[in-house]
Amino acid sequence: MPTRDAKARSTVKSQQKLAAAASASPAILMASGGDKRIWLDSVSGRNRYGTLTRPAEDEISFSSSTASSPSALAFAAATQSLSRLINPAAAGAVTYDVWFNQLHQHIAAALGCAGARTILASSGTDAELLGLGIVSALSPRPLTNVFVAPDETGNGVPQAAAGRHFSDITALGLAVQPGEEIAGLAAERIEARAIAIRDEAGRQRAAVDIDADMIATVEGELKKGRDVVVHVLDTSKTGLTGVTRDAAKYAASLAPGRVRVMIDACQLRGEIDDLRDDLANGFIVLVTVSKFFAAPPFAGALLLPDDIVAQLRGASFPPGLLDYTAAQDWCPSLRDELKIDFTTEMNIGLGLRWQAGLANLQRFNAIPPTMAAQIKREFVDAIRKRAFGEDGFFIHPDDDGCHLESRAIVNLSVTSEEQSSMVRAKAVQEQLRQAAGAVCHVGQPVRVANRAVLRVALSAPHVIAVSERLALGDGLPAAMAPLVSQLDTLFEKWQQIHQGLALSDAS
């Protein structure tokens, strides 16, 4: 049997060969280092989300709540970064260690948390799994993981939250059995509990009720002698929030050291300044730049507060999670302090996706917040005007709250008399991308009670493009015009698809 050192050396060599082979096509490398969801189809060149790992400037993309193709800016940044890594003659050429070290520094700084300890994760679900592993390493007791709205986070989150494999292959390529427990995360020790953010009719629950459910759950689990992880859902698939930060702080105060808080900011649509406060409060923060910031899927990370890092020294990290995370995924100070025996040295594909997302994140950070907020409002208003009175979809009253303008995810309920709403929503989403005419992307359908919604979402590249036109002297209507034109094209095609499906139902 090969030793861990031999495996590590083999992995390094294979990664280096892959990097060299991909030098002419960074798009190939950006589809590596993740599970099958991001593997590219050999014919279409698309992943399971229907997106590309190269710019698709001729396509209309409002699917950032699920996945996007990279913008030209992001792809150029990733390409340049790859050149610095694999071409010794390139300007600013660096070693692998320096490349990853700089990446960790830039991530923390761009998220307003300069100096924070970061861990890269191949997806939001991987981030959840690694976060659970970190808390379990600190907890000597049975552990209850209280997470929010499993139907509005990732499909694999319920299994990851219970310490189980959520796919048939890990991000580092190991074949596993979905649903089986991960080594070091014993099933009898970990229990997952869910908190709903909607009632049975699909209506948004009041924040006070969500908080009360969470606090009651925490109190009950503590009485049983269990430690607890509490999740704050900063933005769900449909733009809602769940568990307030104040309630999470109160829960943590009930039993310091026994109640840990994780902030699920994987959509990264809230205020970035909040993340710095979260770390100061001792919360673990989960983010991705493959949603709003439109990096190719997957590009996630964890940010750890200092007190967690201090407690991790000497702790035993679950060995099964080493199939999900590589040494260079962890910032240098964590690697030096924790002495984890990694079996894989690096995940270049993950690092390259982060380089793409960082380009959008850094550019977005330069936009005045008032301007970004105004662009979001204009986007939502444009959809409201175009969705009013249309056949085939509508903005449900329960989905037309204040969160629309802050999160810029508009949920359109799909109507159908002959088919289930979910069947119709899937058909519409597929045909928007594949039927004749412009290729149009919207977020994957989400079930809300007895209906399904398709999500039309703004992304950072949209905001960047509008802000650049404003900076050149365009008025707001002119700066928004290209974006509004894309919405018109999307809804015209949607109407044609709806009419065609209705005719098919009638025949």
N, C-alpha and C positions, 0 to 999 in steps of 0.2 A: 504494500500500500504506500502511495506517495505521502511524504511528510507534509506538514503545513508549510514549511519553508519551501519545499519543492513546488507545492501548489501555488504559493505566492509568486515564486520566480516565473513559473509557467504563465500565470495570469498577467504578470507585467509584460512578458515577451509578447503574448497574444494581443494585449492592448496596444503595445507599441506598433506591432505589425498592422493592426486595424487602423490606427491613426495614420500611418504612412500610406496605406492603401486608400484611405478616404480623403487624402489631401486634395485631390481634384474634385471631390464631391462631399463637402461637409454635411450635406443633407443625409447621407447614409449613416455617418457617425452619430448624428443627432437622434437617430432612431434606435440606438443601441443602449444597453444599460438600463433596461426596463422590462416589464413583463409583456405578454403578447399583445396587449392593447395598443402598443406603440410600434409594433413591427410593421414594416411597410409591405403592402401587397406587391408581388413581383410584376403584375400587369399594370395596375393603376398608379402605383407609387404612393398610395394613401394608406393611412393607418385605420384602425377600426372606427375611429371617429369621423373618417372621411376627409381628414386634413392632411396636408403635406408638411415636409420638413424643409421646404424651400419656399420662397415668396410666391404667392398666387395673386398678383396684383390685379388680374382680370376677373377674379372671383369676388363675390359679395359675402362678407363674413360678419355675422352678428351672433356667433356661437361661442364667444369667450367664456360664457358660464360653463361650457363643457371643454372645448378645445379649439385652437386656432392654428392656422399656418403662420409662420413667422413673417413679420413685416420686413421690407427691404432693409431698413435700419438695423433690425435685430439680426438678420442673416449676415449682413456685412460685418457686424461686430463679431459674431461668432466665427466667421471665416478668417478675419484678421487675427483673432485670438488663437485659432488653431494654427495659423501660419507661425505665430510666435513660438508655439510649442514644438512643432515638428520640423521647422526649417531653421537650422542653425544660422543661416545667412540673413534671415528676416530681421527687420528693424525691431529692436526690443526683444530678441529671442531669449527665452528663459528655460530653465529646467522644469521638470514635472513638479518638483516640490515647490518651487517659487510660484509657478502658475496657479497651483491650487491654493497656496497660502495667500496670494494676492486676491484670489476669488473670494475666499472667506472674509477678508478684510473689506472688500468692496460691497459684499452682501450686507454685512452688518452696518456699514456706513450708509448705504442707500436706504436701509430700513430705519434710519434715524437712531441706530443703536451701536454706534462706533465702539469697537472693543468687545462687543458681546461674543460669547462662545457660540459657534454655529456648527451644525451637523447637516450635511446635505442628505436629502431623501429622494428616492426615485419617484415618489408620488405623494399626494396628501395622505393616502391610506398607509403607505410605508412610514410616513411621518408619525401617524397615529400609533403604529406598531412599535416604532422606536421609542416614542414617548412613554408608552406603557412599559417597555422594557426598562427604561431608566427609572421610572417610579417603582417598579417591582424590585429593582436592585436595592432600593433604599428602604423597602418595607419588609419587616420580618413577619407580618401578619397576613392572613387572607386579605384579598384585595377586591373591592367592588369598583368597577369602572362605570361612572354615570355619564353617559353621552347623550347628545341631543339630536332628535329628529333623524333617525337612521335613514329614512326614506328621502331626506333632503340633504344628505352629505354624499359620501361615496358608496357604491353598491357593496364594496368589500369591507366597509367600516365595521359593521356588526361583528364579523368574524375577527378582524384585527383587534377590535376592542376587547375581545375575549381571549386574546393571545393565541389565535389560530391562523393557519395559512389561509389566505383569502383568494389565492389563484393557484394554478397548477404549475407555476414556475415563479421563482423569485426574481428580483431585479438583477441579481448576479448570475442568473441562468441555471439555478439548481431546480430539478424537477421535484415537486412536492405534491402532497395530496391535499386538496382544498378541504378545510374544515378540521384537519388534524391539528392537535396541539403542537406548539413550537417548543423545542427543547429549552428548558429553563423557565417556561411559563406553564406550569402544571394546571390542567383544566380544573382540578378540584380546588385550586387556590384562587382562581380568578373568576369573577362573576360580572357580567355586563348587564347594566340596567339602562333603559331608554326613557327619556323625557320627551313628550310630544309638544310641538309648537303649534299644532292645529287641532281643532276638535274633530269629531267624527264626520261632520259635514264639510270639513275642509276649511273652516273659518280660522283666522289667526287668533290664537289664545292671548289673553292679556298677560303682559310681562309679570305682573304681580302673582298670577296663578302659576306660571311656569317656575318662577323663583320659589314659591311656596312648596311646589312638588319636589323641587331639587333639595331644598333644605330639610324637608321631612324625610326624604330618602337618605340623606347624609346622616341625620340624627339616628334613624333606625339602624343603619349599618354600623355606626360607631357603637351603639348599644350591643350589637352582636359580637363586638370585638374585632371588627374588620376595619382596615384602612380604606380610604376612598380617594378616587380620582374624580374631580368635577370638571366637566367641559363647559366652556363658554363658546357658543356658536356665533361667531361674529357676523357671518353672512351665510345663509343656506343657499341651496340651488335656486330657490325662488326669491332670494333677496331678503328673507326674514332673519331676525336674530333670535337667540334663545339663551336664557340665563343671563342676567345682567352682571356686569363686573362687580358691582357693589354687593350683590347677593353672593357671588363667588368669594369675595373677600370675607364676608361674614361666615360663610361655611368653613373657610380655612381657619378662621379664628376659633372655631368650636373645639378644635383639637390640633394645635400647631404641630407640624411634623407628621401628622396622620392623615390630614386632608390636603391633597395636592390639586392644583388648578392647572388645566391646559386650555389655552386660547386657540380655538380652531379658526384661524384667519386665512384659510387656504384659498378663498376667493380673493382675498386681499383688496376688498372694495371699501373697507372702512378707513378711518383716519390713521395714517401711518404713525402719527405722533402717539397714538394710544399704545402702540407696541412697546415704546420705551417705558411708559408707565406700568405696563403689564410686567415687564422684567423687574422693575423696581419693586413691585408688589410680590415678587417671588414666583410668578407664574411662568410655566413653560409655554412658549409661543410656537405654533405651527403655521407655516406660510407656504404658498407656492407662487411662482411667477408665470405659471402656465394657464392661468384663468384671465383675470383682467389685464395682466401685463403681457399676455399673448406670446409667451415662449412656446416652443413645441412641447407637447406633453411628453414626459413628466419632468417637473423641476420644482421640487419641494425642499424645505429645510426646517430645522428646529433651532430656536434660540433659547439658550439655557441661562437662568439667573445665577448669580454668583453663589448663592447659598446652596443651590442644588449641586453645582460643581464641587463645592467644598465637601459635601456629604458623599459624593460619588467616589472620592479617593479611597481606594481599598475595597470598594463594593464589587460584587461579582455580577458582571453583565451577562444576561441570558445567552448561552452559546449558540442557540438556534438562530438568533438574530444576526449572527455573523454571515449568514447566507443572504442577508438583505443589505448589508452596509460594508463599505470598503474603508481602508485606513485613511485615504486622502479625503473621504467624505467628512472627516472630523477635523476641526481646526487644529493647528499644531499644539496649542497649549493643552487641549483636551487629550490629544494622543500622548503628550509627554507626561501628563499628570495621572492618567487613568491606566496606562499600561495594558490596554486590551490586546489580546492575541489575535489580531485580524488574520483572516485567511486569504483576503484579496487586497491588493494594494490600492487600486484606483478604478474609478468608473468615469472614463473620459466623456462618454456620451452625456451623462448627467451634468458634468461640469460645463460642457459645451452648450447645453440647453440653458443653463444658468447664465452663461455669457450673453446669450441672445436676449433673455429676459431682462438682464441688468441694463442693457442699452435702452430699452423702453422705460424701465423704472427710473433710471437716472434722468432721462429726458423729461419724463412726466414730473419729476420732482422740481424741475425748473419752471414749471407753469404756475402762475399765481393761483392759489386755492380758489379765489372768487371766480376766476375765469373758468377753471375746471368745473366748478359747481354750476356755472351758467350754461356751459356746454351740455352737461348732463340734463339739466332742466329742459333745454331746447330739444334734446333727443327724445326725452319721454313725452313731451308735448306733441312732437311730430308724430309719434306712434299713436297717441290718443286720438288725434285728428283723423288718422288714416284707418284706424281700427273701428271707429264708430260707424255702426250701420252696415258693416260688411257681413257677408254670408260666410259661414264656415269657421269663424273664430270670433272671440270677443274678449275684452278685458273684464274679468269677473270683478264685481264690486269689492269682494274681500281681498283682491290682489291689487287694488288701486290706492294703496296707502302712501304715507310719507316716505317709506323705505324705497319707493321707486326712484325718486330723484337722488337719493344718497347712494344707492347701490347700482342704479341704471340697469336693472334686469326687469324687463316687462314680460309678464306672463300672459299668454294668449290661450284661453281655453278653446279647445278644438271641439266642434259640434259635428254630430253624425247621427242620422236616424237609423241607418241599417247596420252599422258596425259599432263596436265599442269605441269609446273615445280614444283609448290608448292605441288600438289597432289603426284607427284613422290618423292619429298624430304621428305614428311611426311611418305610415305611408306618405303623409305630407312631407315630413322631414326628408325622407329618402328621395322623393321626386323633386323637391326643391333643389337638391344637389345633382340629380341624374337626368331629369327630363330636359327636353330641348330648351334652349335659351340660356340666360346667364346662370352660372353655377352659384347657388345661394346656400349659405350655411346658417342654421339657427341651432340653439342649444337642444340637446336631447330631451325627449318628452319626460315629464315628471308626473306621476299620479298624485292627484290631490282629491282625496275622497273618491267620488264616483266619476270624476272627470280627469282628463289629461291636459296638461299645458305644454305648449312649446314656448321656449324662452328666446326673446329677441334682446340681445345684450350689447351694450356699448363696451368698447375696449380702450385701453390706453393709447394704442396707435390711432384710433379715431380722434381722441382728444388732442393728441399731439398734432395731427394734421390740421384740425380746425384752428388750434392756437397758432400754428405757423402762418396760416392765411391771415389771421387777425394781426399778427405781428408785421405782416407785409402791407397792412393798411386796409384790408377788406373790412367792411361792416359785418356784423354778426350774420345777417341773412345770407350774404354772399359767401362768407366763410363756411356756413353750414350747408350751402347748396349741394356740393358733391355728396355729402352724407345723406341729405334728404332725398336726393335723386336715387341713391341706392335703396333707400327704404321704399320708394315708389316702385322700383323694379321688383323688389322682393314681394311686395303685396300684390302687384299685378300678376306675378307668376303664381303666387299662392291662390289667388282667385281662380285662375285658369285650372289649376290642379284640383281645387275644390269642385268646380263645375264638372270636370272630367270624371272625378270619383262619384259625384252625384248621379251622373248619367249612367255610369257603370252599375251603381246600386239599383237604379230604376229598371235597367234591362235584365 
